[in-house]
Amino acid sequence: MKPVLVTGATGFIGGHVAGELLRRGYRVRALVREKSDPGRLPALGAELFRGDLLDAAVVERAVAGCEAVLHLAADFRLWAPDEQVIYRTNVDGTRQVLSAALAAGVTRAVYTSTAAILIPLAPELPRTSLPDQDRLQGGRPVQAQATAADGEPCLADLADLSGPYDRSKWQAEQEARRLARDGLPLVTVYPTIPVGPGDRRPTPTGKLIIDRVRGRLPFYVRLPLNVAAVEDMAAGHVLALEQGRTGEGYILGGRNLTLDDLLAMVDQFAGRRRFRIRVPIRLAMLAALFDEGVFSRLTGRPPQVSFASVRMATRCLWFDSRKAVRELGLPQTSVETALERALAWFRQEGYC
């Protein structure tokens, strides 16, 4: 069996994807940066290939002899001192990897985009969390059914996106689509917000969970989001590799809820009742103005409240994964189970 190349295998979703491939009997070659900690990849049986995805020669050697490529590597930050670093990794890196895959004649390439660049289900956020009986019907909010075409992903306008990460991924999508038109057998997946064990760095959502358990997050903004178990997303990648239709895209998501709902779940599983205060967007933007506009500019340290995170709170991030469920068999683990697993792992590893 020829190997399958996975980029971003040291990341949260990528690590689970590499593990899922290995469990299913694939030979996995992981492109890993020189100084990156490979974690459990060697113990699981992955072949490490050291190098930078921006180095064309390195990428070509990594892809050589591979049956397929799964490109998950990305710079997932809502803020950076130099935004061009994010663009180089996400746009130029995607072009580099997928171009090498096309030249090598792989039988399948799976590109990991993000649901954040898609048109969401609902154009506006409801004033309060929906009651349980009204929240979901067929996997999506009742009042938003007319805005979605049965789980079919549709790109948002670039001007509507929140920050350098979203915008760079939107531009990377254009590169991926161009290479697909040139003959690359491409399937694109759009993960929503992953939750679960193994969030080592951690992601913004993982940090939010940790901060909430530590009692550092009494404030929140009104935000609808789609949360899914990271293990389901990993399975979705492998299913896209095996069963995805060339040229198609699949949203890898789970349940639509609000940030307030998520924080309430964290409080429940942590066994603590904490007060929550919803902050108006204008006040949150004022905090970002000081935190990012002044503090981070002077110190070079990441802001606690960034302009991108506040702008994201003005969008609805509800999505419909029914196409992936129907065509790929995407698992749908409950958010409660995913959150319990995440909290158990964070405690075990000493995060909280």
C-alpha positions as CSV (number, residue, x, y, z in Angstrom):
1,M,0.0,0.0,0.0
2,K,1.3,3.5,-0.9
3,P,1.4,6.0,1.9
4,V,-1.0,8.8,2.5
5,L,0.5,12.2,3.2
6,V,-1.0,14.3,6.0
7,T,0.0,17.9,6.6
8,G,-0.8,19.5,9.9
9,A,-0.7,16.1,11.7
10,T,0.7,17.7,14.9
11,G,-2.4,19.9,15.1
12,F,-5.7,19.2,17.0
13,I,-7.8,17.9,14.1
14,G,-4.8,16.7,12.1
15,G,-3.5,14.5,15.0
16,H,-6.9,12.8,15.2
17,V,-7.0,12.4,11.4
18,A,-3.6,10.7,11.3
19,G,-4.6,8.5,14.2
20,E,-7.9,7.5,12.5
21,L,-6.0,6.7,9.2
22,L,-3.6,4.5,11.1
23,R,-6.4,2.7,12.9
24,R,-8.0,1.9,9.6
25,G,-4.7,0.4,8.2
26,Y,-3.4,3.2,6.1
27,R,0.3,4.0,5.9
28,V,0.7,7.6,7.1
29,R,3.4,10.0,6.1
30,A,3.3,13.2,8.2
31,L,4.9,16.4,7.0
32,V,6.2,18.0,10.2
33,R,8.2,21.1,10.8
34,E,11.7,20.7,12.0
35,K,11.1,22.0,15.6
36,S,7.5,20.6,16.0
37,D,6.8,18.1,18.7
38,P,5.4,15.0,16.8
39,G,3.5,13.9,19.9
40,R,2.3,10.3,19.6
41,L,2.7,10.1,15.8
42,P,5.8,7.9,15.9
43,A,4.4,5.6,18.5
44,L,1.2,5.2,16.5
45,G,3.3,4.2,13.4
46,A,3.4,7.3,11.3
47,E,6.4,8.1,9.1
48,L,7.7,11.5,9.9
49,F,8.9,13.7,7.1
50,R,10.6,16.9,8.4
51,G,10.4,20.1,6.5
52,D,8.5,23.3,5.8
53,L,5.4,23.3,3.6
54,L,6.6,26.6,2.1
55,D,9.7,24.8,0.7
56,A,8.7,23.5,-2.7
57,A,11.5,20.9,-2.9
58,V,10.6,19.5,0.5
59,V,6.9,19.3,-0.3
60,E,7.6,17.6,-3.6
61,R,9.7,14.9,-1.9
62,A,7.1,14.5,0.8
63,V,4.3,13.9,-1.8
64,A,6.4,11.6,-4.0
65,G,5.1,8.1,-4.0
66,C,1.9,8.9,-2.1
67,E,-1.5,7.6,-3.1
68,A,-3.3,10.6,-1.6
69,V,-2.8,13.9,0.2
70,L,-4.8,15.3,3.1
71,H,-3.8,19.0,3.6
72,L,-4.8,20.2,7.1
73,A,-1.8,22.4,7.9
74,A,-2.9,26.0,8.7
75,D,-1.9,28.9,10.9
76,F,-5.0,29.1,13.1
77,R,-4.7,32.4,14.9
78,L,-7.2,35.2,15.3
79,W,-4.3,37.7,15.7
80,A,-0.6,37.8,14.8
81,P,2.0,40.6,15.0
82,D,2.5,40.2,11.3
83,E,-0.6,39.0,9.5
84,Q,1.4,38.2,6.4
85,V,2.8,35.1,8.2
86,I,-0.8,33.8,8.4
87,Y,-1.4,34.5,4.7
88,R,1.9,32.8,3.7
89,T,1.1,29.6,5.5
90,N,-2.5,29.4,4.6
91,V,-2.5,30.6,1.0
92,D,1.0,30.0,-0.3
93,G,1.3,26.7,1.7
94,T,-2.0,25.4,0.3
95,R,-0.9,26.3,-3.3
96,Q,2.4,24.5,-2.7
97,V,1.0,21.3,-1.3
98,L,-1.9,20.9,-3.7
99,S,0.3,21.8,-6.7
100,A,2.7,19.1,-5.7
101,A,-0.2,16.7,-5.3
102,L,-1.4,17.5,-8.8
103,A,2.1,17.1,-10.3
104,A,2.5,13.8,-8.5
105,G,-0.7,12.4,-9.9
106,V,-2.3,11.5,-6.6
107,T,-5.7,9.7,-6.8
108,R,-7.3,11.9,-4.2
109,A,-6.6,15.2,-2.4
110,V,-8.6,16.2,0.6
111,Y,-8.3,19.9,1.5
112,T,-9.3,21.1,5.0
113,S,-10.9,24.5,4.7
114,T,-13.1,26.0,7.4
115,A,-16.9,26.6,7.8
116,A,-16.0,30.1,8.9
117,I,-15.7,31.1,5.2
118,L,-19.2,29.8,4.3
119,I,-22.6,31.5,4.3
120,P,-24.2,30.4,7.6
121,L,-27.7,29.1,8.1
122,A,-29.3,32.2,9.7
123,P,-28.6,35.8,8.6
124,E,-29.2,37.1,12.1
125,L,-28.8,35.9,15.6
126,P,-32.0,35.4,17.7
127,R,-32.3,37.6,20.8
128,T,-32.1,34.7,23.1
129,S,-31.2,31.0,23.0
130,L,-33.9,29.0,21.4
131,P,-35.9,26.6,23.6
132,D,-34.9,22.9,23.1
133,Q,-38.1,22.1,21.2
134,D,-37.5,24.9,18.7
135,R,-33.7,24.9,18.5
136,L,-33.2,22.2,15.9
137,Q,-35.3,20.5,13.3
138,G,-33.5,18.1,11.0
139,G,-30.2,19.3,12.3
140,R,-30.7,23.1,11.8
141,P,-32.5,26.0,13.3
142,V,-36.2,26.1,12.3
143,Q,-36.3,29.7,11.4
144,A,-33.2,29.4,9.2
145,Q,-34.2,26.5,7.0
146,A,-34.8,28.7,3.9
147,T,-31.2,30.0,4.0
148,A,-29.5,26.6,3.5
149,A,-29.5,24.2,0.5
150,D,-29.6,20.9,2.3
151,G,-26.1,21.2,3.7
152,E,-24.4,22.4,0.5
153,P,-21.5,24.7,1.4
154,C,-21.6,28.1,-0.3
155,L,-18.7,30.6,0.1
156,A,-19.4,34.0,1.8
157,D,-18.1,37.2,0.4
158,L,-14.5,38.1,1.4
159,A,-15.7,41.4,2.8
160,D,-18.0,39.6,5.3
161,L,-15.2,37.7,7.0
162,S,-13.8,38.5,10.4
163,G,-10.0,38.6,10.3
164,P,-6.7,37.3,8.7
165,Y,-7.4,33.6,9.4
166,D,-10.8,33.6,7.7
167,R,-9.7,35.8,4.9
168,S,-6.5,33.8,4.2
169,K,-8.6,30.6,4.2
170,W,-11.0,32.2,1.7
171,Q,-8.1,33.0,-0.6
172,A,-6.6,29.5,-0.1
173,E,-10.0,28.1,-1.3
174,Q,-9.6,30.0,-4.5
175,E,-6.2,28.3,-5.0
176,A,-7.6,24.9,-4.3
177,R,-10.5,25.4,-6.7
178,R,-8.1,26.6,-9.5
179,L,-6.0,23.5,-9.1
180,A,-9.2,21.4,-9.1
181,R,-10.1,22.9,-12.5
182,D,-6.6,22.0,-13.7
183,G,-7.3,18.3,-12.9
184,L,-6.6,17.8,-9.2
185,P,-9.1,15.1,-7.9
186,L,-10.1,17.3,-4.9
187,V,-12.6,17.0,-2.1
188,T,-13.0,19.9,0.3
189,V,-14.1,19.6,3.9
190,Y,-15.3,22.5,6.1
191,P,-14.9,21.7,9.8
192,T,-16.9,23.8,12.3
193,I,-15.7,24.1,15.9
194,P,-14.0,20.9,17.2
195,V,-14.1,19.9,20.9
196,G,-12.5,16.9,22.5
197,P,-9.3,15.4,23.9
198,G,-5.9,16.2,22.5
199,D,-6.2,20.0,22.2
200,R,-2.6,20.5,23.2
201,R,-1.9,24.1,22.2
202,P,-5.0,24.7,22.8
203,T,-7.4,26.1,20.2
204,P,-9.4,29.3,20.9
205,T,-12.4,27.1,21.9
206,G,-10.2,24.9,24.1
207,K,-8.8,28.0,25.8
208,L,-12.3,29.3,26.3
209,I,-13.3,26.0,28.1
210,I,-10.1,26.1,30.2
211,D,-10.7,29.7,31.2
212,R,-14.3,29.0,32.1
213,V,-13.4,26.1,34.4
214,R,-10.7,28.3,36.0
215,G,-13.3,31.0,36.6
216,R,-11.6,33.5,34.3
217,L,-14.5,34.0,31.9
218,P,-17.5,35.6,33.5
219,F,-18.3,37.7,30.4
220,Y,-19.5,36.5,26.9
221,V,-20.9,37.9,23.7
222,R,-23.9,36.8,21.8
223,L,-22.6,34.2,19.4
224,P,-24.3,31.2,17.6
225,L,-21.9,28.4,16.8
226,N,-21.7,24.9,15.6
227,V,-19.8,22.4,17.7
228,A,-18.7,18.9,16.9
229,A,-16.6,16.1,18.4
230,V,-13.1,16.2,17.0
231,E,-13.2,12.4,16.6
232,D,-16.2,12.9,14.3
233,M,-14.3,15.4,12.2
234,A,-11.4,13.0,11.9
235,A,-13.7,10.3,10.7
236,G,-15.2,12.8,8.3
237,H,-11.8,13.4,6.7
238,V,-11.2,9.7,6.2
239,L,-14.7,9.2,4.8
240,A,-14.1,12.2,2.4
241,L,-11.0,10.4,1.3
242,E,-12.8,7.1,0.7
243,Q,-16.3,8.1,-0.3
244,G,-16.3,11.9,-1.1
245,R,-17.2,12.9,-4.7
246,T,-14.5,14.6,-6.6
247,G,-15.2,18.4,-6.8
248,E,-17.6,18.3,-3.9
249,G,-17.5,20.0,-0.5
250,Y,-18.8,18.7,2.9
251,I,-19.5,20.6,6.1
252,L,-18.1,18.6,9.1
253,G,-20.2,19.9,11.9
254,G,-22.5,18.8,14.7
255,R,-25.0,20.8,16.8
256,N,-26.0,24.4,16.5
257,L,-26.1,26.2,19.8
258,T,-25.1,29.5,21.4
259,L,-22.0,30.4,23.3
260,D,-24.2,30.9,26.4
261,D,-25.4,27.3,25.9
262,L,-21.8,26.0,25.7
263,L,-20.7,27.9,28.8
264,A,-23.6,26.5,30.7
265,M,-22.6,23.0,29.7
266,V,-19.0,23.6,30.9
267,D,-20.3,24.9,34.2
268,Q,-22.5,21.8,34.6
269,F,-19.8,19.3,33.8
270,A,-17.3,21.2,35.9
271,G,-19.7,21.0,38.8
272,R,-19.7,24.7,39.4
273,R,-22.3,27.4,39.0
274,R,-20.8,30.7,37.9
275,F,-22.5,33.9,36.8
276,R,-22.4,34.9,33.2
277,I,-22.8,38.4,31.9
278,R,-23.5,39.1,28.3
279,V,-21.5,42.0,26.9
280,P,-22.8,44.3,24.2
281,I,-20.8,44.2,21.0
282,R,-19.9,47.9,21.2
283,L,-18.4,47.3,24.6
284,A,-16.5,44.3,23.4
285,M,-15.2,46.3,20.5
286,L,-14.0,49.0,22.9
287,A,-12.2,46.3,24.9
288,A,-10.5,45.1,21.7
289,L,-9.5,48.7,20.8
290,F,-7.5,48.9,24.1
291,D,-6.3,45.3,24.2
292,E,-5.2,44.8,20.6
293,G,-5.0,48.4,19.5
294,V,-2.8,49.5,22.4
295,F,-1.6,46.7,24.7
296,S,-0.6,44.2,22.0
297,R,0.9,46.9,19.8
298,L,3.1,48.0,22.6
299,T,4.0,44.6,24.0
300,G,3.8,42.3,21.0
301,R,1.8,39.9,23.2
302,P,-1.5,38.3,21.9
303,P,-4.6,40.2,23.0
304,Q,-7.3,38.5,25.2
305,V,-9.9,40.4,23.0
306,S,-9.0,40.8,19.4
307,F,-10.9,42.8,16.7
308,A,-11.3,39.5,14.7
309,S,-12.9,37.7,17.6
310,V,-15.4,40.6,18.2
311,R,-16.2,40.8,14.5
312,M,-16.8,37.1,14.5
313,A,-19.4,37.6,17.2
314,T,-21.4,39.7,14.8
315,R,-21.8,36.7,12.5
316,C,-24.0,33.6,12.8
317,L,-21.9,30.5,12.7
318,W,-24.7,27.9,12.4
319,F,-24.3,25.3,9.7
320,D,-26.0,22.2,8.3
321,S,-23.9,19.0,8.0
322,R,-26.7,16.8,6.6
323,K,-24.9,16.4,3.2
324,A,-21.9,14.9,5.0
325,V,-24.1,12.7,7.1
326,R,-26.1,11.5,4.1
327,E,-23.3,11.0,1.6
328,L,-20.3,10.1,3.9
329,G,-21.9,8.7,7.0
330,L,-20.4,11.5,9.2
331,P,-20.9,10.5,12.8
332,Q,-22.8,12.8,15.1
333,T,-21.6,12.4,18.7
334,S,-23.4,14.6,21.2
335,V,-21.8,17.9,22.2
336,E,-22.2,16.9,25.8
337,T,-20.1,13.7,25.3
338,A,-17.5,15.7,23.3
339,L,-17.3,18.3,26.1
340,E,-17.0,15.7,28.8
341,R,-14.1,14.1,26.9
342,A,-12.4,17.4,26.5
343,L,-12.7,18.3,30.2
344,A,-11.5,14.9,31.3
345,W,-8.4,15.3,29.0
346,F,-7.7,18.9,30.1
347,R,-7.8,17.8,33.8
348,Q,-5.6,14.8,33.1
349,E,-3.0,16.9,31.4
350,G,-3.1,19.6,34.1
351,Y,-4.7,22.4,32.1
352,C,-7.4,22.9,34.7
